[in-house]
Amino acid sequence: MNKKGSYELDSELVVPADIRQTFAFFEDPRNLSRITPPWLNFRIRTPEPLIMRLGAEFDYTIRWLGLPLRWKTLITAYEPPHRFVDEQARGPYRLWRHTHTFLETHEGTRVVDHVDYALPLGPLGKLAHWLAVRRQLEEIFAYRRRVLRRIFRNASELGR
């Protein structure tokens, strides 16, 4: 926990694709269901067309411990093809700010995820974090890295 009472999670990998192709994959909200573990039962509730832009809002549902949770994100920064930020406008966290950064490298694109998050319920939230939440978030991002490696190995899958 940092001084602000929130937690941080960092994840990164390098994918063998150029930055524009990589950014295009990540800015498409439909691809989030491809890189989210099935046990979360992730569903987009926002009707088509889903267009990423500054100020865009997207509604989702997930299941956590069998309970359906509604989640709304707001795009608070949008700087193609280098960065975008989604923040929880409504959902299970007291704070959720996910910064997606894309950096060109000789091997392709470095995809960097940085999440600042905080749980509600004070001491109960801290206990939940220690018992389950941190581990589950790490598992979710490990799953994402595995799936992204597979998807980007075959660039023809990116448009699906």
Summary of the structure (lengths in Angstrom):
residues: 160
radius of gyration: 15.7
end to end distance: 38.6
largest distance: 47.4
contacts: 437
relative contact order: 0.22
helix: 32%
strand: 38%
